[in-house]
Amino acid sequence: MTSTNAADSPGNHAGLANQPLRTLTLGAVGVVFGDLGTSPLYTLQEVFGNTRGLGISHATVLGVLSLVLWSLVVVVCIKYVAFVMRADNRGEGGIVALLALAQRSVRNAPTLRWLVALIAIFGAALFYGDGVITPAISVLSAVEGIRVAAPHLQAWITPISAAILLVLFLLQRAGTARVGRVFAPVMMLWFVAIALLGLRMIVQQPAILAAVNPYYAVRFFTVHGLVAFVALGGVVLALTGTEALYADIGHFGKRPIRVAWSLIVFPALLLNYFGQGALLLQTPDAGTNPFYRMVPESLLIPMIALAAMATIIASQAVISGAYSMTIQAMQLGYSPRMRVVHTSDQVAGQVFVPAINTLLLILVLAAVLGFRSSENLGAAYGIAVTGTMVTTTLLALLVALRQWRWKWYAVLALGMPLLVVDGAFFGANLLKVESGGWFPLALGVLVFTVMTTWRRGRELVLRQLKMGGLALSPFITSIGSHPPARVPGTAIFLTANLDAVPHALLHSLKHFKVLHERNVLLSVETLEVPYANADERIELAELGQGFHRLLLRFGFAEAPDIPTALTACAPRGLRFDLMDTTFFLSRENIVAARHPGMALWRDKLFAFLARNAMPATAFFHIPGNRLVELGTQVEI
């Protein structure tokens, strides 16, 4: 499967225009802002609970609150809302969509294109680490309210959290359609609740509002130095989930997400963070759990229940994002093919990937049982988030320079401050590697290795197949000169090289001594856009002697259904009757050998992945009763 570029178009999201802004805005509140909206549960707890040498005083509280405020302004408001969200790929966002967009802007520079791919793959790999840590820390932090409400039940926090997560992952195969209907009301209630809790404390300690002045953030650094830099590793937790603003623009559109952030989410978060700061000014020993310490005792149990629901929603958004990104990575050739279950016959984006669900469940439970508290997980959190933030900034700046044609000095003026901020957060979190940051980093390196190995392995397999292939044009000429026996019907040969004779065709002719009346050489191509337009879906050419060349194009966010796509060939003069059509496919048996291209251990890893990947026939929805597979051995 290869990829190419296509011109921009409105994409597949025209239906968004038919929905009221209010409906889309509420939907965005329920889905997009779950992770970002539950960050107050653990952010200030991580800063003041785990930063050595940082005491709770009037100056430190104002300094940290000022850092949180201006981090949200710079990273969320300026970087994502005003800048990155402009870089949509036919209405789709996210790190994989941005990879395709960035590669289109450097398609004539192979070295830069390769570097862009490595940067984006690393960011995507770190996203999976975020997908493991987010459910674990979110649910743990919500359930830890038990410490305040019923300290004698503290030993049950880990088992209860593990049970909630187990149920959450087991329910994934049922789809999120029904649960999704309650996402928006629950999250609206959550934001109203945290805003009121914060406002209650601010009224008691209005001096906390001085933290709006960035002077306190600057003074915090000048006074505390290295300790303040370490504290950034906790402050960045206020930004977890920011990537969802960009990743979900295809589901809700840019304007609803911006409206939801500006009018609902941002004000509620600020009120709650400042309320926690006011509590710390009033009660300095509340640093171990400032969120629940400002909840009135009579409301503790309802608040714990609401927080648990909000964190489940936050976890669901990350899990669904991992499914979507896996599908896009499969289409672009960076991931082995896996079984994909569409859980809704009305909404294309609702999917379930069983293999990813199982892996995430195992890793999330391992994180909960291994770290056992949100404080310990806080040390592991942040590296994945900040790493993805850095890669997003780099790719968006490249798109601005090469595709939007911004002047280099404009890109530099915007890019340098953003990269300094992202780099500071990433550097601060690197200090946490020894105390837990190794966990998401190790996951990211593992996923990065798998993705790059699969991509490189497929390139080597295609190279080997092309080297041993016969030129198509002379072959068709020889068929005319020495015609074999013909049988009725249509034969479709799936091939990655439309200029060479498919191995399946050669084997069929060699063993059966016959050709079908009509022979179609079919190749599937993945575009660097999420959805292919109707006019670019099909490319058809007649080659003579009953041979046709057919190229089907799909976007990286589409499910490639070959039988359905074949029905669209009828207006172009090529009609298919599936009951009279046979699909021929070569199944490669990969053998690791000491050939140039990859290290032997990567060859073996690729061979293992290829043996366990979903068959191409199932991935392309080819009916098994119309299929003939012929094996071939390929050494890499």
N, C-alpha and C positions, 0 to 999 in steps of 0.2 A: 504494500500500500504506500503510495507516495502522496506528497502534498504540493500544492501550488497556490497561487494567489488569485484573487478575483476582486472586481471592483466593489466599492462600498455600495450598499443599498439599505433600504429601511429594515431589512431583516425579517424576522418571523414574529414581530411583536406589534403588529397593527392593532390587535385586539385590545391592547392597553388603552388606546385612545377612546374606546367605547365604554370604559369604566369611569365612574366619577372619581375626581381627585380625592375626595374624602375616603372612599372605599379603599383605594390604593394606598393612601397614607396610613390608614388603620392596619391594613395588611402588612405594610412595611414595619410598623411598630411591633407587630406580633412575630415576625420572622427575622427581620434584618438585625434588630437591636437586642436580641436576647443575651448574647455574650457580653456586649458592651454595657448593657443595662444592668447586669448582675455583678459587674466589677466592684461596686462599693462594698460587697460582702467581704472582700479580702484585701483590697488595695492598701488602705491605711494600716490595717493589721500587719501586713507584710513589711511596710516601711518602718513602723515604730516597734514592731515585735521582734524583727530579725536583723535590723541594722545595728551592728555593734558600735557603741560609742555615740549613738544619737539619742540623747535624752529627750523627754517630753517637756518642753518649755514654751513660753509665749513665742519666742523667736523661731524655734524649730517648727512649731505647728503652722505659723503663718508662712514660713518658707516652703514647707512641703505642700501646703494648700495652694500657694501661688504657682508652684511647679506643676501641680495637677491641672490647675485651670489653664495655664498657658501651653501646656502640652496638648490638651484637648483642642485649644484654639489653633495651634500651629499644625498639628498632625491631622486632626479630623477636619476642622473647618477649612483650613487653607490647602493642605496637601490633598486630602481625599475628596472633600465636597467641591472645592473650587477647581482643582487641577486634575487629579487622576481620573475622576468620574467622566471627564471629557473624552478619555481614551477608550471609548466603547468600540467593540468589534461587531458591527451590524447589530447594535443593541445589546450585546452580551459583554459581561465583564468577568473579572477573575484573572488569576495569574496565568492560566493556560490560554485564555482568550487574548491576554496581553502579549504572551509569547508569540502567538500567531500574528498578531498585529505588528509587533516589533520586527519579526522576521520578514514580513512583507516590505518593511521600510528599508531593509538591507539585503534584498534578494540578489543584488548584483555584487555583493561583497561576501564571498564564501567564508573567509576567516572570521569576519565580524558576525556573520549569521551563526557560525558554530559557537562563538563566545556568548552570543545572546541566548542560544539554546541552553548552554551550561548554566548560566546565571538563573534563567527561568526555572529549569529543572530543579536546581538547588532550592529555590524558593518554594516550588511545589512540594518537594520532598519534606521541607520543614513544616509545611501546612499539615501533613499527616501527623507529625509530632504534636502540633497544636490540637489536632483532632483527638489525640489520646489524653493530653493533659486537661483540656477544657472540661470535658464531662466529669473527670475525676475531681478536680479542684472545685468546680461549681457546686456539685452535689454535696461534697464533703463540707464546704463552707456553709451551705444552707442547713444541713443536719446538725452542724456544730452549735447551732442555737440551743441545743439540748443542754450544753454546758452551763448556759445562763439560766434556762428554765428549770432544769432538773439535774443538777450536778451528779447525783448518784447514778444516773443512767449513762454517764460518759462512756463507759466501756461498750455501749451499744452503737456508738456513732459509726464506726467502721462497718459492722455487719449490716446496719440499716442502709448505709450509702451503697454498699455492694449489692444489696438486694434491689434497691431502686434502679441501679444501673443495669442489672441483669434483666429486669422486667422491661426496661426501656429498649435494650437491644433485641430482646426476644420479640417485641412488638413491631419491629421494623418491617418485617415481611408483610404485615397487614397494610402498610402504607400510612401516609400522614394526612390523608384527606379529611378524615373525621376529626382527628386531633387538631388539625390546622384550623378548624372553625372556632376553637376556643383559644387559640394562640393570642389573637388580638385583644379580646376582653381581659384575659389574664394579665398580659403585659401592660395594658392600659391601667389596670388596677394596681399593678406593681409600681409603675412610675408615679402614679398619684400618691400611693402609700409612702414611697421613699422620699418624695418631695415634701409631704406633710411632716414626716418625721424630722427631716432636716430643718424645715422652717420653724418647727417648735423649738429646736435647740438654738437656732440663730437668734430668735426673739429673746432668749435668755442671755445670750452672749453675742450682742451685735458687733463687738470689737473684732470678731473673726472676719468681717467683711473687708477689713484692711488688706487681706491677702489678695484682693483683686489687683493691687499695685504690684507690677513685676519687680519693683525694687526689692521686695522681700525674697523673691527667688534668687536674685543676683547676690544679695547679702548672705543668703544661706550658703551659697558656694564659696564666697570669699571667707566666711568664718569657719566653715567645717571642712573645706578642701576635699580630701579623699573620701571621708565619710559621706559627704554630700553626693559624690560620684557613685558610691555604693548604693545610696538611697534611690538613685535613678532606677536601679533594678527592681525596686518595689513600685515606684511611680509609674513605670511602663505598664503595670497591670491595669491601670485605668484606661489603657488603650486597646486591651484585648478585645477582639471582635470587630475592630475597625475595618479590616479587610472585607467584611461582609457588605459594607456600604457599596463597594465596587463590584463584588462578586454577584450581587443580587439585582443589579440594575436591569437585567433581562427579564426578571419576574415582575418588577413593579414600576420601572422607569426611573429616570433621574429626579424629576421634580417631586414625586411623592416621597422619595427617600430624603431629599433635602428639606422638604417641609416637615416631615416627621422629626428629623434631627433638630431643626431650628426651633420649632414650636413646642415640642413635647419632650424629647429625650435629653437634649442638652440642658435645658433649664432644670429638669428633675434631677439629673446627675449632679449639677453644680449645687443645688440646694442640699442634697444629701451629703456630698463631700464636705461642704462648709458646715453642715450640721454636726458631722462627726468631729470636725475640727473644733467647733464650739464646745462639744462634750469634753474633748481632751483639754481645752483651756480650763474647763470647770472641774473635771475629774481626771487628773493625769494618769491614774492607775488603770484607766479604761483602754489602754493601748492594746491589750491582748485580744479584744473583740469589740471595737468601738461601734460597729453597726448594730449589734444586738443590745449593747449596753444603753443605747439611747431609745430603745423601744420600751414603752410603759409595760410593767409586769403583767397587767391584765390582757395585753395584746400579744404577748410573746408566742404563745402556741399558734394563734392564727397567722402571725407573721412568719413563723418557721414553716408552716404549711404553704403559705403563699410563696416564700422563697424557694421551697422545694419545687413547686410547680414552675416558677420562673427559670430555675436552673435546668430543669428537664427540657424546657423550651430552648434554652441556650444550647444545651447539649445536642438537641435534635437538629438545630440549624447547622452545627459543625459536622455532625454525622452525615446529614443530607449533602452538605458541601463536599465531603470526601467521596460520596457516591458520584456526584456530578463531575468532579475533577477526574476521577478514575475513568469515566466514560470518555471524556474529552482526551485524556492521555492515551487511551486505547486507539481512538480514531486517528490521532496524530502520530501513532507509532512509537510511543514511549512506554507502553505498558502491555504485558501479555493480555490476550483476549480472555475475558471472564464472562460468566453468565450474568445477564442483566434482566431483572424482572420489572416490568412496568406495572406499578401498583394502581394506576388510574387510567381509564380509557378516555378520559376527558382532558387531563392535564399532562402534557408530554414530559414535563420536568420531574414528575414524581416517579422515582426509580428506586430500586433496591438491588444492591450488589452483594449476594450472599458471602462471597469470599472476603470482601472488605469488612463486612459486618462482623464475621467471626474473628478476624484478626484484631479489629478494634476492640471487640468485647474482651478478648484475652488480655490485650495490652492495658486496657483501662482498668480491669480488675486487678492486674498485677501492680499498676500504679497505686490504686487505693490500698491494697493490702501491704504493699511495700513501704509506702510513705506514711500512711495511716492518719495524716492530718493535713489540713489546707496550709498550715504554716510550713510543713516540710515540703509540700508540693509547690509552694510559692517559690522555693529556691530552684525548683526545676522549671518553673514557668518563665516565660519571657524570651528565652533564646530563640525559640521557634517563631514567636510573634515578631520580634525585632528583625530576625533574618529575612522573613518574608517582606517586611516593610522596606528594607534596604533594596531588595531585588525589584520590588514594585516601583520604587522611586527611580532606579537606574533605567528600567525599561520604559517608563512613562517619559522620562527626559529624552531618551533616544527617539521615541515616537514624535515628540514635540520638535526635535531638531530635524529629523529626516523626512517625516511625513507631513507635519503641519507647517514645515518650512519656517520655524522660528529662527530668528537671528541667534548666532552662537552666544552673544553676550547676554541676551534675554534668558536663554537656557541656563547659562552660568549664574546669572543673578538670582534665579529662582532655585536652581539645583544645589548650589553650594550650601545655603542655609538649611535646606531640607536634609541633605546628606550629613551635615554636621550634627543635626538633631538625631537622625536615625543612627548614625555612627556612635554617638554618645550613649544612646540607649542600648545598642548592641554590645558595645564595649563594657558597659556596666553589668550586663547579664553574663558576659564571659567570665566575670569574676565568680559566678555562681556555679561554674562547671563542676568543681570538686564536691560541692554540697548538694548536688542533685541535677544541675544543668546538663550533666553528661547524658541523662536519660533521653530527652527529646533530641539532643544532638546526635546520639548514636542511632536513634530511629531515622533521623533525617539522612544520615550518611548511608544507612542500609537501603533506604528507599531510593536515594540518589544512585547508588551502585546498581540496583536492579533496573531502574529506568534507563540509565545510560548503557548498561550491558545489553538490554533488550533491543534498544535502538541500533547499537553498533552491530549486534548479532544479525539482525534482519538485513542490514546493509551488506554484510559479508555473505549471507545466504543468497541474496539477490545477485550479488556479483558473481558467485560461483555458478548460479543457474544461467546467467547471461553468457558466461564464458563457454558453457557447453551447449548453447542453443544454436539452431540452424537459422539462417536468414529466411524470413517469411516469403519475400517476393519470389526468389528462385524456386522455393518449394511449391508455391501455387502454380508457377509456370510448368514445373515438372508434372504436376497433377493433370494439367491440360494435355501434356504430351503423352503421358502413360496413365490414363484414368483407371483408378481402381473400381471395384464394384461399389454401387451406391445402395443405401437402404433408406426407406422413407423416414421422415421426421427431422428434428432439429437437434443438433449437438452444440452445447455451450461449453467452451473450454475457458476456465478461469486462469488468468495469467497476469504476471506483473510486468511483462515486456511484450507490448503489442507489435513489435517489429521482429520478433523471433517466433519460431514454431513452438508451441507449448509442449512440454514433455509428455503431458497426458495425451496429446494428439498423436505424437510419435509412437508412444506405447500402444495406443488403441489401434493405429494403422498396422503396426508390426504384429500384434497378436490376433486381431480380428480380421485383418485383410480387407476391411471395408471402410467406407466413409458415409456419413449421413448426406442426405440431399442438400441440407443447409447447415453450415458450420459457422458458429459465431465465436470470435475471440473476444472475451470479455475481461476488462480490467476495471477495478474500482479505485477511484482517486479521492483523497480527502483534501478539501480546500482549507485554506487558512482563514476561513470565515465560519461562523456557527451554522448558517443555513444556506444551502445552495438555491439560487434562483431557478425558476423553471427553464429559462432560456440557456442556462449553463449546465443543466443536469445531464443532458445526453449529447454525446458526440458519436455520430454513426457514419461509417464509410463502407461502400461495397468494394470488394477486392477482386471479384471475378471468380469463376469456377465454383460458385455456390458458397464463397467465403465472405464474411462480413467482419469488420472491426467495430467494436462497441466499447465506448468509455462512459462509465457512469460516475458522476461526481456527487459527493455528499459533503455537507458541512461537518465540522468536528463535534457539533452538539446534536447531530442527528443519529438515529438508529438506521444503519444501512440495510434496507430491506430490498434485496435484488428482485424477487418475484413481483413485488408491487411496482418497482421502477421499470421492469420490462413491459408492463402494460402501457406505459407512456410512449413506447416506441412505435405503436400502431400508426399514429398520424404521420410518422416519418417513413412509412412504407415497410416496416418490419414488424409483423404481427406474430405473437407467440401464443401457442396453445400448450400450456404446461403439461397437459396429459399426453402430448406428443413431443415433449422436449426432455432431453437427458443432459444432466450437468456432469462434466468430467473435471476432476481436480487431482492435481499431484499432491500427495501427502509426503512432506519431507521428513526423513529420519536423520536428525542432526547428530553428527559424530564429532566429538572434540578431538582435534589433532594439533600438532605443532606447526600450524601455518601462520604466516605474518597476518597481523590484524588485531588480535587480542591476546592477553595472557592466557595460558592454558586453564587457569582456575576460572576465568571469566567465560571461556569456551564451554567448560563443564556446567557453569551456572546457567548459561543460555540454553544448553541442551536440556537441562532439567526444567527450565521454565517452558520451553517449547513442548516438551512431553506432557506437561500439565496444563497447558493453555487450552482454552475452549476451541474446538475445531472451527475452522473458517466457515464451514458449511452451516453450522448452527448460528454463528455470529451474523452471517448474511441471510439467515432465514431460508436457506435452500432446503426444500423438502427431501427427506431422507429416502423416500421411495422413488425419486427421480435422479438419484446420484450414483456415479461410478467413481471410486477413488483408486488411483494407481500410485503405488509407493515409489519413492526415489531417495537414494542416500546422498547426503550432502556433508562433506567434510569442511570444517572451518578451523 
